[in-house]
Amino acid sequence: MPRPLWTGAISFGLVTIPIKVVSATENHAISFHQYHREDMGRIRTRKVCELDGEVLSQDEIGKGYEVAKDRTVPVTDEELDRMPLPTAKAIEIVAFVEAGSIDPVRISDSYYLAVDGQVAAKPYTLLRRALERSDKVAVAKFAWHNRERLGLLRVRDDAIVLHSMRWPDEIRSPESLAPRETELDEDEIERAVQLTDSMALDGISGFRDRYREALEELIAAKSEGKALPAAAGGEEEEPGKVMDLMAALNASVKAAKETRGEDATVHEMTPGKPRARKKAASAAKKTASRKTASGKTAAAGKQPSRKTAAKKRTAS
């Protein structure tokens, strides 16, 4: 099990569940050091006091809040631990809601909640079963890293996961970012829907970090004195270039089908307003049928029937 990041308890009504918080994710990103290009010496960040210029160790550094330009109020870790918060050492469940009611943009980091001792096994399982059967998620509050946070508890396999969430006032409104009203043809919308269908998958477990793999190959080649991997080919779209939206959609659907080994037949669809075209075609058909019908009626009135012509020939 990974090293616990925090220990405390889940407060579930009158039920207390001792838990350990461990990270649910791993960071596989490759990080770089800064160095002096001339002699390859490491460049390090030092914490220096601006008054006496001395380099300080972590033990000599405290917290403070600047209330005015020349006045800072020091706050110690002990004072923070003694704050009268019910969530100081507990993840307090405050509500249960439908999972679909949570906006994904509010979800931040994820953590597994592991039982802390055998005494926690039964209430932990009770909460997990309750979440599963109700098909809901729990909204909770907890204090961590010197601030109270909002959290979301849900079930993943046999474990309870804690997602830290942003407060409602921390989410910016996208109203100013949305584009102004734009006209779209029905053909374009239907083609875009067809593209989503052709790119549909049952899951995303097969995706890999291609950039990290390429970066590892680059570092390995340089460290072993080998030739660097060749850059990937491909034409780049010119910035600001206006594209034919329907052509792009058709090409995208075709490429997606070919990738999946499906029939790549793409029906040509001429951009335009299909409803207007359909109405015009329908009106033309109706007009043509009326003209045909009237022509047949007139011809029927001028030409004698076969029986009348036969009678005339017999009389003569």
C-alpha positions in Angstrom: 0.0 0.0 0.0 1.3 3.5 -0.8 2.3 5.7 2.1 -0.8 7.3 3.7 -1.1 11.0 3.1 -3.6 11.7 5.9 -5.3 9.7 8.7 -8.6 10.4 10.2 -12.2 9.1 10.0 -15.3 9.3 7.9 -18.2 10.8 9.9 -21.4 9.1 8.6 -24.3 10.2 10.9 -23.4 8.7 14.2 -21.0 6.2 12.6 -17.3 6.8 12.7 -15.0 4.9 10.2 -11.3 5.2 10.9 -9.5 5.5 7.5 -6.2 6.2 5.8 -6.0 8.4 2.7 -3.7 7.2 -0.1 -3.3 8.7 -3.5 -5.5 7.0 -6.2 -3.2 8.1 -9.0 0.5 8.0 -10.0 2.5 10.6 -11.8 4.7 9.1 -14.5 5.7 12.5 -16.0 9.4 13.0 -16.7 10.8 16.0 -14.9 13.9 18.0 -15.7 16.6 19.7 -13.6 17.9 23.1 -14.5 21.6 23.3 -15.1 24.3 25.7 -16.2 25.0 25.1 -19.9 28.6 26.0 -19.6 29.7 23.5 -17.0 26.5 21.4 -16.4 26.3 22.5 -12.8 22.9 22.2 -11.1 20.8 25.3 -10.6 19.0 25.1 -7.3 16.3 27.3 -5.7 17.3 28.6 -2.3 15.1 30.1 0.3 16.8 33.3 1.4 15.7 35.9 4.0 15.4 39.3 2.3 16.5 41.1 5.5 19.8 39.4 6.3 20.4 37.4 3.1 20.9 34.1 4.9 19.8 30.8 3.4 17.2 29.2 5.6 16.3 25.6 6.4 12.7 24.4 6.4 12.7 24.3 10.3 13.4 28.1 10.3 10.5 29.0 8.0 7.1 29.8 9.4 3.7 30.9 7.9 2.3 34.4 8.0 -0.5 36.4 6.4 0.1 39.9 5.2 -2.7 42.1 6.5 -1.0 45.3 5.4 2.0 46.4 3.4 4.3 46.4 6.5 2.4 44.1 8.8 2.4 40.3 8.7 0.5 38.1 11.2 2.4 34.9 12.0 0.3 31.7 12.2 1.7 28.5 13.7 0.9 24.9 12.8 -0.3 24.3 16.4 -2.8 27.2 16.1 -4.1 25.7 12.9 -4.5 22.3 14.5 -6.5 23.8 17.4 -9.0 25.6 15.1 -12.6 24.6 16.1 -13.5 22.8 12.9 -15.6 19.5 13.0 -13.7 18.5 9.8 -10.2 18.9 11.3 -9.7 15.2 11.6 -12.8 13.8 9.9 -14.3 13.6 6.5 -17.9 14.7 7.4 -20.6 13.5 5.0 -23.2 16.3 4.7 -25.4 15.0 1.9 -26.1 12.3 -0.7 -26.9 13.3 -4.3 -27.3 11.8 -7.7 -23.9 11.2 -9.4 -25.1 13.0 -12.6 -25.8 16.2 -10.6 -22.1 16.8 -10.1 -20.4 19.0 -12.7 -17.1 17.2 -13.7 -15.3 20.6 -13.8 -15.5 20.8 -10.0 -13.7 17.5 -9.4 -9.9 17.8 -8.7 -7.6 15.1 -7.2 -8.6 11.6 -6.3 -7.7 9.5 -3.2 -8.5 6.0 -2.0 -9.9 5.6 1.5 -8.4 2.5 3.2 -9.6 1.0 6.5 -7.5 1.9 9.5 -7.7 -1.3 11.6 -10.1 -4.2 11.7 -12.6 -2.1 13.7 -13.3 0.0 10.6 -14.1 -3.0 8.3 -17.8 -3.3 9.1 -18.8 0.4 9.0 -16.6 0.9 5.9 -18.4 -2.0 4.2 -21.8 -0.6 5.4 -21.1 2.8 3.8 -19.9 1.2 0.6 -23.0 -1.0 0.3 -25.3 1.9 1.0 -23.7 3.9 -1.8 -23.9 1.0 -4.2 -27.6 0.2 -3.4 -28.8 3.8 -3.4 -26.8 4.6 -6.6 -25.8 7.9 -5.1 -22.6 9.7 -4.2 -21.8 11.4 -0.8 -20.8 15.0 -0.5 -18.5 15.7 2.3 -16.4 18.4 4.0 -12.8 17.9 5.2 -9.9 20.0 6.3 -6.5 19.4 4.7 -3.4 21.5 4.0 -4.7 24.4 6.1 -8.0 24.8 4.4 -11.5 23.3 4.5 -12.4 21.4 1.3 -15.4 20.0 -0.4 -15.3 16.3 -1.3 -17.1 13.6 -3.2 -17.2 10.0 -2.0 -18.1 7.2 -4.5 -17.4 3.5 -4.9 -14.8 2.1 -7.2 -14.6 -1.7 -7.2 -14.5 -2.6 -3.5 -13.0 0.7 -2.4 -14.4 4.1 -1.5 -12.8 7.0 -3.4 -12.6 10.6 -2.2 -12.5 13.3 -4.9 -11.6 16.7 -3.7 -13.9 19.3 -5.3 -13.8 23.0 -5.8 -16.3 25.3 -4.1 -19.1 26.7 -6.2 -17.5 30.2 -6.1 -14.2 28.8 -7.5 -15.8 27.9 -10.8 -15.6 30.6 -13.5 -18.7 31.2 -15.7 -18.1 30.1 -19.3 -20.8 32.6 -20.5 -18.3 35.1 -22.0 -16.4 32.3 -23.7 -19.3 30.7 -25.6 -19.4 31.6 -29.4 -22.2 33.8 -30.7 -25.2 32.2 -32.4 -24.0 30.3 -35.5 -26.1 28.8 -38.3 -25.6 25.1 -38.9 -27.1 22.9 -41.6 -28.9 19.7 -40.6 -26.5 17.8 -42.9 -23.5 19.0 -40.9 -25.1 18.1 -37.5 -26.0 14.6 -38.8 -22.5 14.1 -40.1 -21.0 15.2 -36.8 -23.2 12.7 -35.0 -22.1 10.0 -37.4 -18.5 10.9 -36.6 -19.2 10.4 -32.8 -20.8 7.0 -33.6 -17.8 5.9 -35.7 -15.4 6.9 -32.9 -17.3 5.4 -30.1 -15.4 3.0 -27.7 -16.5 0.8 -24.8 -13.7 2.3 -22.6 -10.5 4.4 -22.5 -8.2 1.9 -20.8 -6.2 1.4 -24.0 -4.8 4.9 -24.3 -1.1 5.5 -23.5 1.0 8.6 -22.9 2.8 8.7 -26.3 4.6 11.9 -25.4 6.3 10.3 -22.3 7.3 7.2 -24.4 8.9 9.4 -27.1 10.6 11.5 -24.4 12.0 8.3 -22.8 13.3 7.2 -26.2 15.0 10.6 -26.7 16.7 10.5 -23.3 17.8 6.9 -23.8 19.3 7.7 -27.3 21.2 10.7 -26.0 22.5 8.9 -22.9 23.8 6.0 -25.1 25.2 8.3 -27.8 22.8 7.0 -30.5 21.0 8.9 -33.3 17.9 10.7 -32.1 14.5 9.3 -33.1 13.2 10.8 -36.4 10.4 13.3 -36.0 6.9 12.2 -36.9 5.8 13.3 -40.4 2.5 14.8 -41.4 1.2 18.1 -42.7 0.2 20.7 -40.3 -2.9 22.8 -40.8 -2.0 26.4 -41.4 -3.2 28.6 -38.6 -6.2 30.7 -39.5 -7.0 28.7 -42.6 -10.7 28.4 -43.3 -11.7 24.8 -43.8 -14.7 23.2 -45.6 -16.6 21.9 -42.5 -18.6 19.2 -44.4 -15.4 18.0 -46.2 -13.6 17.8 -42.9 -16.5 15.8 -41.4 -16.6 13.4 -44.3 -12.9 12.8 -44.2 -13.0 12.3 -40.5 -15.8 9.7 -40.7 -13.9 7.9 -43.5 -10.7 7.9 -41.5 -12.4 6.6 -38.4 -14.1 3.8 -40.2 -10.9 2.8 -42.0 -9.1 2.7 -38.6 -11.7 0.3 -37.2 -11.7 -1.8 -40.3 -15.3 -0.9 -41.2 -16.8 0.0 -44.6 -15.4 3.4 -45.4 -18.0 4.4 -48.0 -18.8 8.0 -47.5 -22.0 9.4 -49.2 -21.4 12.8 -50.7 -23.5 15.5 -49.0 -23.7 18.9 -50.6 -23.6 21.7 -48.0 -26.7 23.9 -48.0 -30.0 24.2 -46.4 -31.6 20.7 -46.8 -35.0 21.7 -45.6 -35.3 24.4 -48.3 -34.0 22.0 -51.0 -36.5 19.3 -49.8 -39.4 21.8 -49.9 -38.4 23.0 -53.4 -38.1 19.4 -54.7 -41.4 18.5 -53.2 -43.1 21.5 -54.8 -41.5 20.8 -58.2 -42.8 17.2 -58.0 -46.3 18.3 -57.2 -46.3 20.9 -60.0 -45.1 18.3 -62.5 -47.7 15.8 -61.4 -50.5 18.4 -61.8 -49.3 19.3 -65.3 -49.2 15.6 -66.2 -52.7 15.0 -64.9 -54.2 18.0 -66.6 -52.5 17.0 -69.9 -53.9 13.5 -69.7 -57.4 14.9 -69.0 -57.3 17.2 -72.0 -56.1 14.4 -74.3 -58.8 12.2 -73.0 -61.4 14.8 -73.9 -60.1 15.3 -77.5 -59.6 11.7 -78.5 -62.6 9.3 -78.9 -62.5 6.0 -77.0 -61.8 2.7 -78.8 -65.4 1.6 -78.5 -66.7 4.9 -80.1 -64.3 4.6 -83.0 -65.3 1.0 -83.6 -69.0 1.9 -83.8 -68.4 4.6 -86.4 -66.4 2.2 -88.6 -69.3 -0.4 -88.4 -71.9 2.2 -89.3 -70.0 3.3 -92.3 
